[in-house]
Amino acid sequence: MEKRLLEHPGSMDVLIMTEELYRRLQSLGEFDLKTSSWITTPDDIRDKGGALFCERRYGTVFTFHNGADSYYSVRGFRGYTLI
Protein backbone atom coordinates (compact mmCIF):
# COMPACT_ATOMS: atom_id res chain seq x y z
CA MET A 1 0.00 0.00 0.00
CA GLU A 2 1.42 3.38 -1.04
CA LYS A 3 1.10 6.35 1.30
CA ARG A 4 1.42 10.01 0.49
CA LEU A 5 4.32 11.89 2.03
CA LEU A 6 1.99 14.17 3.94
CA GLU A 7 0.62 11.25 5.94
CA HIS A 8 4.00 10.44 7.49
CA PRO A 9 5.14 13.71 9.09
CA GLY A 10 1.56 14.63 10.01
CA SER A 11 1.36 11.56 12.19
CA MET A 12 4.28 12.99 14.21
CA ASP A 13 2.92 16.57 14.45
CA VAL A 14 5.57 17.69 11.97
CA LEU A 15 4.73 20.07 9.12
CA ILE A 16 6.57 19.96 5.81
CA MET A 17 8.50 23.14 5.09
CA THR A 18 7.31 25.58 2.48
CA GLU A 19 9.78 26.97 -0.03
CA GLU A 20 9.89 30.20 1.97
CA LEU A 21 10.78 28.37 5.20
CA TYR A 22 13.34 26.23 3.39
CA ARG A 23 15.07 29.37 2.09
CA ARG A 24 15.01 30.85 5.61
CA LEU A 25 16.63 27.69 6.94
CA GLN A 26 19.33 27.98 4.30
CA SER A 27 20.06 31.53 5.50
CA LEU A 28 21.06 30.01 8.87
CA GLY A 29 23.51 27.49 7.43
CA GLU A 30 24.24 25.26 4.47
CA PHE A 31 21.98 22.21 4.29
CA ASP A 32 21.28 19.66 1.55
CA LEU A 33 24.70 20.05 -0.05
CA LYS A 34 24.63 16.43 -1.27
CA THR A 35 20.94 15.66 -0.87
CA SER A 36 17.59 17.26 -1.63
CA SER A 37 14.36 17.57 0.34
CA TRP A 38 10.68 17.50 -0.54
CA ILE A 39 8.84 20.70 0.37
CA THR A 40 5.14 21.57 0.49
CA THR A 41 3.66 21.50 -3.00
CA PRO A 42 0.56 23.47 -4.04
CA ASP A 43 -2.56 21.33 -4.49
CA ASP A 44 -2.89 22.15 -8.19
CA ILE A 45 0.56 20.64 -8.83
CA ARG A 46 -0.04 17.65 -6.52
CA ASP A 47 -3.36 16.94 -8.26
CA LYS A 48 -1.39 16.44 -11.49
CA GLY A 49 1.09 14.08 -9.81
CA GLY A 50 3.88 16.62 -9.32
CA ALA A 51 5.94 17.55 -6.30
CA LEU A 52 8.51 20.21 -5.40
CA PHE A 53 11.89 19.74 -3.76
CA CYS A 54 14.87 21.95 -2.90
CA GLU A 55 18.61 21.64 -2.50
CA ARG A 56 21.68 23.84 -2.16
CA ARG A 57 24.40 23.70 -4.80
CA TYR A 58 27.10 26.18 -5.80
CA GLY A 59 26.10 28.49 -2.95
CA THR A 60 22.55 28.78 -4.31
CA VAL A 61 19.20 27.31 -3.23
CA PHE A 62 17.37 25.63 -6.10
CA THR A 63 13.73 24.57 -6.28
CA PHE A 64 12.83 21.75 -8.68
CA HIS A 65 9.79 19.73 -9.66
CA ASN A 66 9.33 16.07 -10.40
CA GLY A 67 6.69 13.39 -10.44
CA ALA A 68 6.00 12.53 -6.82
CA ASP A 69 6.04 8.78 -7.47
CA SER A 70 9.28 8.66 -9.44
CA TYR A 71 11.72 9.54 -6.66
CA TYR A 72 9.75 8.92 -3.48
CA SER A 73 12.23 6.57 -1.87
CA VAL A 74 15.46 8.54 -2.36
CA ARG A 75 14.50 11.96 -1.02
CA GLY A 76 13.69 13.07 2.51
CA PHE A 77 11.68 16.07 3.61
CA ARG A 78 12.41 19.12 5.71
CA GLY A 79 9.92 19.57 8.47
CA TYR A 80 9.21 21.74 11.46
CA THR A 81 6.99 21.68 14.51
CA LEU A 82 5.33 24.50 16.40
CA ILE A 83 5.86 24.71 20.14
Backbone as JSON Lines, residues from 0, in Angstrom:
{"i":0,"aa":"M","n":[0.84,-1.18,0.0],"ca":[0.0,0.0,0.0],"c":[0.89,1.25,0.0]}
{"i":1,"aa":"E","n":[0.62,2.17,-0.9],"ca":[1.42,3.38,-1.04],"c":[0.79,4.51,-0.26]}
{"i":2,"aa":"K","n":[1.61,5.22,0.52],"ca":[1.1,6.35,1.3],"c":[1.68,7.63,0.76]}
{"i":3,"aa":"R","n":[0.93,8.69,0.89],"ca":[1.42,10.01,0.49],"c":[2.37,10.52,1.56]}
{"i":4,"aa":"L","n":[3.33,11.32,1.13],"ca":[4.32,11.89,2.03],"c":[3.68,12.64,3.18]}
{"i":5,"aa":"L","n":[2.61,13.35,2.9],"ca":[1.99,14.17,3.94],"c":[1.45,13.35,5.09]}
{"i":6,"aa":"E","n":[1.14,12.09,4.88],"ca":[0.62,11.25,5.94],"c":[1.69,10.91,6.97]}
{"i":7,"aa":"H","n":[2.94,10.84,6.58],"ca":[4.0,10.44,7.49],"c":[4.36,11.52,8.5]}
{"i":8,"aa":"P","n":[4.78,12.71,8.08],"ca":[5.14,13.71,9.09],"c":[3.94,14.17,9.9]}
{"i":9,"aa":"G","n":[2.76,14.21,9.29],"ca":[1.56,14.63,10.01],"c":[1.25,13.75,11.2]}
{"i":10,"aa":"S","n":[1.61,12.48,11.09],"ca":[1.36,11.56,12.19],"c":[2.29,11.83,13.37]}
{"i":11,"aa":"M","n":[3.33,12.65,13.15],"ca":[4.28,12.99,14.21],"c":[4.17,14.46,14.61]}
{"i":12,"aa":"D","n":[3.1,15.14,14.21],"ca":[2.92,16.57,14.45],"c":[4.05,17.4,13.85]}
{"i":13,"aa":"V","n":[4.53,16.98,12.7],"ca":[5.57,17.69,11.97],"c":[4.95,18.22,10.68]}
{"i":14,"aa":"L","n":[5.22,19.46,10.35],"ca":[4.73,20.07,9.12],"c":[5.86,20.12,8.11]}
{"i":15,"aa":"I","n":[5.56,19.89,6.85],"ca":[6.57,19.96,5.81],"c":[6.85,21.42,5.5]}
{"i":16,"aa":"M","n":[8.12,21.76,5.36],"ca":[8.5,23.14,5.09],"c":[7.97,23.63,3.76]}
{"i":17,"aa":"T","n":[7.63,24.9,3.73],"ca":[7.31,25.58,2.48],"c":[8.63,26.01,1.84]}
{"i":18,"aa":"E","n":[8.56,26.46,0.61],"ca":[9.78,26.97,-0.03],"c":[10.33,28.16,0.74]}
{"i":19,"aa":"E","n":[9.45,29.03,1.21],"ca":[9.89,30.2,1.97],"c":[10.65,29.8,3.23]}
{"i":20,"aa":"L","n":[10.11,28.83,3.98],"ca":[10.78,28.37,5.2],"c":[12.09,27.67,4.88]}
{"i":21,"aa":"Y","n":[12.12,26.91,3.8],"ca":[13.34,26.23,3.39],"c":[14.44,27.26,3.1]}
{"i":22,"aa":"R","n":[14.09,28.32,2.4],"ca":[15.07,29.37,2.09],"c":[15.52,30.09,3.37]}
{"i":23,"aa":"R","n":[14.62,30.27,4.32],"ca":[15.01,30.85,5.61],"c":[16.0,29.95,6.33]}
{"i":24,"aa":"L","n":[15.71,28.65,6.33],"ca":[16.63,27.69,6.94],"c":[18.01,27.8,6.31]}
{"i":25,"aa":"Q","n":[18.05,27.9,5.0],"ca":[19.33,27.98,4.3],"c":[20.09,29.27,4.63]}
{"i":26,"aa":"S","n":[19.37,30.3,5.09],"ca":[20.06,31.53,5.5],"c":[20.77,31.36,6.84]}
{"i":27,"aa":"L","n":[20.44,30.3,7.58],"ca":[21.06,30.01,8.87],"c":[22.28,29.11,8.75]}
{"i":28,"aa":"G","n":[22.4,28.42,7.64],"ca":[23.51,27.49,7.43],"c":[23.37,26.84,6.07]}
{"i":29,"aa":"E","n":[24.28,25.94,5.77],"ca":[24.24,25.26,4.47],"c":[23.77,23.82,4.67]}
{"i":30,"aa":"F","n":[22.59,23.53,4.17],"ca":[21.98,22.21,4.29],"c":[21.72,21.64,2.9]}
{"i":31,"aa":"D","n":[21.57,20.35,2.81],"ca":[21.28,19.66,1.55],"c":[22.35,19.94,0.48]}
{"i":32,"aa":"L","n":[23.6,19.84,0.9],"ca":[24.7,20.05,-0.05],"c":[24.9,18.84,-0.95]}
{"i":33,"aa":"K","n":[24.5,17.66,-0.48],"ca":[24.63,16.43,-1.27],"c":[23.32,15.69,-1.38]}
{"i":34,"aa":"T","n":[22.27,16.28,-0.87],"ca":[20.94,15.66,-0.87],"c":[19.92,16.7,-1.34]}
{"i":35,"aa":"S","n":[18.68,16.32,-1.37],"ca":[17.59,17.26,-1.63],"c":[16.42,16.87,-0.76]}
{"i":36,"aa":"S","n":[15.49,17.79,-0.57],"ca":[14.36,17.57,0.34],"c":[13.05,17.99,-0.3]}
{"i":37,"aa":"W","n":[12.03,17.13,-0.11],"ca":[10.68,17.5,-0.54],"c":[10.23,18.7,0.27]}
{"i":38,"aa":"I","n":[9.47,19.58,-0.34],"ca":[8.84,20.7,0.37],"c":[7.34,20.67,0.05]}
{"i":39,"aa":"T","n":[6.58,21.49,0.74],"ca":[5.14,21.57,0.49],"c":[4.89,21.97,-0.96]}
{"i":40,"aa":"T","n":[3.98,21.27,-1.59],"ca":[3.66,21.5,-3.0],"c":[2.21,21.96,-3.1]}
{"i":41,"aa":"P","n":[1.94,23.01,-3.87],"ca":[0.56,23.47,-4.04],"c":[-0.35,22.34,-4.56]}
{"i":42,"aa":"D","n":[-1.6,22.37,-4.12],"ca":[-2.56,21.33,-4.49],"c":[-2.72,21.17,-6.0]}
{"i":43,"aa":"D","n":[-2.7,22.28,-6.75],"ca":[-2.89,22.15,-8.19],"c":[-1.76,21.37,-8.86]}
{"i":44,"aa":"I","n":[-0.56,21.43,-8.31],"ca":[0.56,20.64,-8.83],"c":[0.44,19.2,-8.35]}
{"i":45,"aa":"R","n":[0.12,19.0,-7.07],"ca":[-0.04,17.65,-6.52],"c":[-1.15,16.89,-7.25]}
{"i":46,"aa":"D","n":[-2.24,17.58,-7.57],"ca":[-3.36,16.94,-8.26],"c":[-2.95,16.37,-9.62]}
{"i":47,"aa":"K","n":[-1.89,16.92,-10.2],"ca":[-1.39,16.44,-11.49],"c":[-0.23,15.46,-11.32]}
{"i":48,"aa":"G","n":[0.05,15.07,-10.07],"ca":[1.09,14.08,-9.81],"c":[2.47,14.66,-9.58]}
{"i":49,"aa":"G","n":[2.58,15.99,-9.49],"ca":[3.88,16.62,-9.32],"c":[4.22,16.89,-7.87]}
{"i":50,"aa":"A","n":[5.47,17.2,-7.64],"ca":[5.94,17.55,-6.3],"c":[7.15,18.46,-6.44]}
{"i":51,"aa":"L","n":[7.38,19.28,-5.41],"ca":[8.51,20.21,-5.4],"c":[9.56,19.75,-4.39]}
{"i":52,"aa":"F","n":[10.81,20.0,-4.7],"ca":[11.89,19.74,-3.76],"c":[12.97,20.8,-3.93]}
{"i":53,"aa":"C","n":[13.8,20.94,-2.9],"ca":[14.87,21.95,-2.9],"c":[16.19,21.32,-2.53]}
{"i":54,"aa":"E","n":[17.26,22.02,-2.9],"ca":[18.61,21.64,-2.5],"c":[19.52,22.86,-2.64]}
{"i":55,"aa":"R","n":[20.7,22.76,-2.05],"ca":[21.68,23.84,-2.16],"c":[22.89,23.31,-2.94]}
{"i":56,"aa":"R","n":[23.23,24.01,-4.0],"ca":[24.4,23.7,-4.8],"c":[25.05,25.01,-5.23]}
{"i":57,"aa":"Y","n":[26.36,25.01,-5.29],"ca":[27.1,26.18,-5.8],"c":[26.75,27.46,-5.05]}
{"i":58,"aa":"G","n":[26.44,27.32,-3.75],"ca":[26.1,28.49,-2.95],"c":[24.72,29.07,-3.22]}
{"i":59,"aa":"T","n":[23.87,28.31,-3.92],"ca":[22.55,28.78,-4.31],"c":[21.49,27.75,-3.94]}
{"i":60,"aa":"V","n":[20.32,28.21,-3.51],"ca":[19.2,27.31,-3.23],"c":[18.37,27.16,-4.51]}
{"i":61,"aa":"F","n":[18.15,25.93,-4.91],"ca":[17.37,25.63,-6.1],"c":[16.07,24.94,-5.71]}
{"i":62,"aa":"T","n":[15.01,25.26,-6.42],"ca":[13.73,24.57,-6.28],"c":[13.45,23.86,-7.61]}
{"i":63,"aa":"F","n":[13.08,22.58,-7.5],"ca":[12.83,21.75,-8.68],"c":[11.45,21.1,-8.58]}
{"i":64,"aa":"H","n":[11.03,20.5,-9.66],"ca":[9.79,19.73,-9.66],"c":[10.08,18.35,-10.22]}
{"i":65,"aa":"N","n":[9.23,17.42,-9.87],"ca":[9.33,16.07,-10.4],"c":[8.01,15.37,-10.14]}
{"i":66,"aa":"G","n":[7.84,14.23,-10.76],"ca":[6.69,13.39,-10.44],"c":[6.88,12.84,-9.04]}
{"i":67,"aa":"A","n":[5.88,12.96,-8.21],"ca":[6.0,12.53,-6.82],"c":[6.34,11.05,-6.71]}
{"i":68,"aa":"D","n":[5.81,10.22,-7.57],"ca":[6.04,8.78,-7.47],"c":[7.42,8.36,-7.94]}
{"i":69,"aa":"S","n":[8.05,9.12,-8.8],"ca":[9.28,8.66,-9.44],"c":[10.49,8.63,-8.51]}
{"i":70,"aa":"Y","n":[10.54,9.49,-7.52],"ca":[11.72,9.54,-6.66],"c":[11.36,9.48,-5.18]}
{"i":71,"aa":"Y","n":[10.23,8.93,-4.86],"ca":[9.75,8.92,-3.48],"c":[10.76,8.36,-2.49]}
{"i":72,"aa":"S","n":[11.42,7.28,-2.85],"ca":[12.23,6.57,-1.87],"c":[13.62,7.15,-1.65]}
{"i":73,"aa":"V","n":[14.09,8.06,-2.5],"ca":[15.46,8.54,-2.36],"c":[15.56,9.96,-1.82]}
{"i":74,"aa":"R","n":[14.48,10.57,-1.46],"ca":[14.5,11.96,-1.02],"c":[13.76,12.07,0.31]}
{"i":75,"aa":"G","n":[14.34,12.83,1.23],"ca":[13.69,13.07,2.51],"c":[12.85,14.33,2.44]}
{"i":76,"aa":"F","n":[12.43,14.83,3.58],"ca":[11.68,16.07,3.61],"c":[12.21,16.91,4.76]}
{"i":77,"aa":"R","n":[12.06,18.19,4.64],"ca":[12.41,19.12,5.71],"c":[11.12,19.48,6.43]}
{"i":78,"aa":"G","n":[11.13,19.3,7.73],"ca":[9.92,19.57,8.47],"c":[10.19,20.48,9.66]}
{"i":79,"aa":"Y","n":[9.11,20.91,10.28],"ca":[9.21,21.74,11.46],"c":[8.0,21.45,12.35]}
{"i":80,"aa":"T","n":[8.11,21.83,13.59],"ca":[6.99,21.68,14.51],"c":[6.83,22.98,15.28]}
{"i":81,"aa":"L","n":[5.62,23.28,15.63],"ca":[5.33,24.5,16.4],"c":[5.24,24.15,17.87]}
{"i":82,"aa":"I","n":[5.92,24.95,18.69],"ca":[5.86,24.71,20.14],"c":[5.45,25.97,20.86]}
